[in-house]
């Protein structure tokens, strides 16, 4: 959560208003990232590359590492409950393709693996605004959320905090499937890892800068 801001929640559907229940829990749901989940995501991508390069030994080790990271992530208390239909298939709403008819409306555990601030899509970008958002992201990655909030507040910028998340249990199944096939059928192992990568979905919390009150004018005596 980025302190010092008024926050509203963006839903996956650009024309739909956020439900009160989602808005009420936005800060709790999107406030923390899973370090182990992020590690697993990196390992999955590296394992696919290793298969492509023909290095099945390295791919097998990376798949095993991803599996262990996901096991740790199960108990790191960062997962949040959402239905796939509540999330976006792309990082920005303008770039989001139409949601697949197969998108699940049943809430499941999602693991937040990455997050960043981006300039609100309704705002005209300028070098100054982009620089302010980049600076705020640097502070976020360093764990200094208060400083990140100050940067946006002083700049008067509205931004979206974008969370990338994966369905926890389905990702574990995909990685287990990759482990099963890595020696006997690397192509199927790569397909399983691709399924895990394609399962990433996005959610955003709008972070509205709260202007600093102007100092009161001195009263005449």
Wavefront OBJ file of the C-alpha trace (Angstrom):
o trace
v 0.000 0.000 0.000
v 1.271 3.479 -0.812
v 0.420 5.781 2.119
v -0.635 9.388 1.763
v -3.057 8.899 -1.116
v -6.733 8.480 -1.788
v -7.109 5.076 -3.458
v -9.802 3.782 -5.775
v -9.880 0.384 -7.413
v -9.927 -0.204 -11.169
v -11.710 -3.331 -12.346
v -10.817 -5.474 -15.323
v -13.680 -4.003 -17.353
v -12.883 -0.420 -18.400
v -16.525 0.695 -18.455
v -17.533 -0.874 -15.159
v -17.355 0.800 -11.767
v -15.469 -0.912 -8.968
v -17.652 -2.756 -6.494
v -17.578 -1.472 -2.883
v -16.306 -4.836 -1.642
v -13.309 -4.680 -3.960
v -12.613 -1.056 -3.078
v -12.753 -1.783 0.653
v -10.143 -4.542 0.438
v -7.895 -3.055 -2.246
v -5.135 -1.935 0.088
v -5.034 -5.302 1.864
v -5.130 -7.351 -1.341
v -2.567 -5.375 -3.300
v -0.275 -4.112 -0.557
v 2.434 -6.804 -0.619
v 4.237 -8.955 -3.121
v 5.406 -12.546 -2.784
v 9.197 -12.686 -3.038
v 9.104 -16.452 -3.509
v 6.332 -16.117 -6.073
v 8.471 -13.686 -8.050
v 11.416 -16.083 -7.820
v 9.260 -18.942 -9.116
v 8.098 -16.798 -12.030
v 11.695 -16.007 -12.973
v 12.663 -19.681 -12.726
v 9.767 -20.672 -14.985
v 10.889 -18.244 -17.681
v 14.520 -19.346 -17.401
v 13.498 -23.015 -17.562
v 11.626 -22.436 -20.819
v 14.682 -20.727 -22.262
v 16.902 -23.602 -21.116
v 14.611 -26.110 -22.868
v 14.765 -24.003 -26.025
v 18.577 -24.015 -25.767
v 18.609 -27.795 -25.316
v 20.001 -27.641 -21.773
v 17.574 -30.059 -20.134
v 19.735 -30.466 -17.033
v 19.534 -26.751 -16.242
v 15.826 -26.743 -17.115
v 15.174 -29.572 -14.664
v 16.997 -27.737 -11.875
v 15.112 -24.515 -12.566
v 11.775 -26.346 -12.572
v 12.670 -27.921 -9.218
v 13.637 -24.482 -7.878
v 10.325 -23.024 -9.100
v 8.423 -25.819 -7.382
v 10.205 -25.190 -4.070
v 9.653 -21.436 -4.345
v 5.928 -21.988 -4.915
v 5.781 -24.257 -1.868
v 7.272 -21.446 0.225
v 4.924 -18.928 -1.361
v 1.901 -20.983 -0.257
v 2.593 -19.995 3.350
v 3.937 -16.444 2.978
v 0.462 -14.912 3.497
v 0.570 -12.760 0.361
v -2.066 -14.596 -1.719
v -5.435 -12.900 -2.222
v -8.808 -14.288 -3.276
v -10.229 -13.083 -6.584
v -12.058 -14.526 -9.575
v -10.230 -14.429 -12.893
v -13.092 -12.357 -14.284
v -12.203 -9.584 -11.809
v -8.681 -9.263 -13.198
v -7.225 -7.884 -16.427
v -5.539 -10.050 -19.089
v -3.036 -7.248 -19.832
v -1.142 -4.708 -17.753
v -3.116 -1.712 -19.038
v -6.824 -1.564 -19.777
v -6.271 0.006 -23.202
v -4.068 -2.936 -24.209
v -6.309 -5.624 -22.723
v -7.792 -8.053 -25.250
v -11.347 -9.237 -24.828
v -11.567 -11.602 -21.878
v -11.792 -15.235 -22.888
v -15.180 -16.880 -22.519
v -13.456 -19.530 -20.410
v -12.401 -17.007 -17.747
v -13.382 -18.415 -14.367
v -15.803 -16.521 -12.133
v -14.984 -18.623 -9.057
v -12.633 -16.921 -6.566
v -9.263 -18.647 -6.167
v -5.958 -17.778 -4.504
v -3.765 -15.463 -6.593
v -0.108 -14.910 -5.835
v 1.107 -11.315 -6.378
v 4.492 -11.649 -8.085
v 5.242 -8.127 -9.307
v 4.013 -4.572 -8.936
v 4.751 -1.134 -10.299
v 3.310 2.350 -10.558
v 2.300 3.584 -14.004
v 0.933 6.948 -15.038
v -2.864 7.060 -15.095
v -4.025 6.388 -18.665
v -6.214 9.505 -18.628
v -3.188 11.746 -18.028
v -1.085 13.158 -20.855
v 2.460 11.860 -20.311
v 5.336 14.325 -20.100
v 9.033 13.741 -19.379
v 8.551 15.294 -15.940
v 5.600 13.058 -15.045
v 7.347 9.943 -16.345
v 10.435 10.833 -14.315
v 8.345 11.271 -11.158
v 6.690 7.863 -11.623
v 10.084 6.251 -12.289
v 11.456 7.811 -9.101
v 8.451 6.588 -7.105
v 8.992 3.067 -8.459
v 12.633 3.140 -7.370
v 11.531 3.988 -3.836
v 8.893 1.239 -3.911
v 11.459 -1.374 -4.947
v 13.702 -0.187 -2.127
v 10.824 -0.717 0.314
v 10.347 2.985 1.040
v 6.627 3.359 0.368
v 6.390 6.629 2.296
v 8.996 8.261 0.066
v 7.272 6.903 -3.049
v 4.053 8.469 -1.839
v 5.777 11.788 -1.206
v 7.189 11.876 -4.743
v 3.769 11.471 -6.348
v 2.103 13.802 -3.865
v 4.561 16.632 -4.444
v 4.280 16.107 -8.200
v 0.469 16.044 -8.038
v 0.355 12.912 -10.200
v -2.383 10.286 -10.356
v -0.953 6.824 -10.970
v -2.115 3.225 -11.137
v -0.418 0.606 -8.994
v -0.388 -2.467 -11.237
v -0.126 -5.917 -9.674
v 0.842 -9.000 -11.694
v -0.520 -12.197 -10.146
v -0.706 -15.904 -10.940
v -3.282 -18.499 -9.817
v -1.357 -20.268 -7.066
v -2.669 -23.827 -7.297
v -2.885 -23.908 -11.094
v 0.686 -22.649 -11.365
v 1.844 -25.367 -8.971
v 0.101 -27.964 -11.164
v 1.708 -26.556 -14.320
v 5.173 -26.684 -12.755
v 4.564 -30.243 -11.506
v 3.515 -31.221 -15.042
v 6.710 -29.705 -16.412
v 8.758 -31.684 -13.881
v 6.995 -34.879 -14.961
v 7.810 -34.417 -18.655
v 11.188 -32.648 -18.634
v 13.148 -35.879 -19.276
v 10.690 -37.855 -21.384
v 9.049 -35.096 -23.419
v 10.676 -31.638 -23.192
v 8.107 -30.208 -25.596
v 5.271 -31.039 -23.200
v 7.331 -29.651 -20.315
v 7.741 -26.384 -22.208
v 4.000 -26.305 -22.914
v 3.278 -26.647 -19.195
v 5.632 -23.774 -18.389
v 4.057 -21.692 -21.142
v 0.642 -22.309 -19.597
v 2.002 -21.028 -16.278
v 3.373 -17.872 -17.927
v 0.141 -17.255 -19.841
v -1.886 -17.459 -16.624
v -0.542 -14.113 -15.370
v -3.325 -11.592 -14.795
v -3.279 -7.974 -13.651
v -5.140 -5.756 -11.221
v -4.781 -2.053 -10.575
v -5.379 0.343 -7.728
v -5.702 3.993 -8.696
v -3.495 6.182 -6.530
v -4.762 9.748 -6.496
v -2.422 12.420 -5.254
v -3.794 14.362 -2.291
v -2.705 17.991 -2.741
v -0.940 19.600 0.184
v -3.090 22.311 1.815
v -1.878 25.826 1.140
v -0.486 27.599 4.211
v -2.996 29.863 5.894
v -2.544 33.548 5.197
v -1.377 35.515 8.242
v -4.191 37.386 9.890
v -3.935 41.132 10.142
v -3.610 42.450 13.650
l 1 2 3 4 5 6 7 8 9 10 11 12 13 14 15 16 17 18 19 20 21 22 23 24 25 26 27 28 29 30 31 32 33 34 35 36 37 38 39 40 41 42 43 44 45 46 47 48 49 50 51 52 53 54 55 56 57 58 59 60 61 62 63 64 65 66 67 68 69 70 71 72 73 74 75 76 77 78 79 80 81 82 83 84 85 86 87 88 89 90 91 92 93 94 95 96 97 98 99 100 101 102 103 104 105 106 107 108 109 110 111 112 113 114 115 116 117 118 119 120 121 122 123 124 125 126 127 128 129 130 131 132 133 134 135 136 137 138 139 140 141 142 143 144 145 146 147 148 149 150 151 152 153 154 155 156 157 158 159 160 161 162 163 164 165 166 167 168 169 170 171 172 173 174 175 176 177 178 179 180 181 182 183 184 185 186 187 188 189 190 191 192 193 194 195 196 197 198 199 200 201 202 203 204 205 206 207 208 209 210 211 212 213 214 215 216 217 218 219 220 221
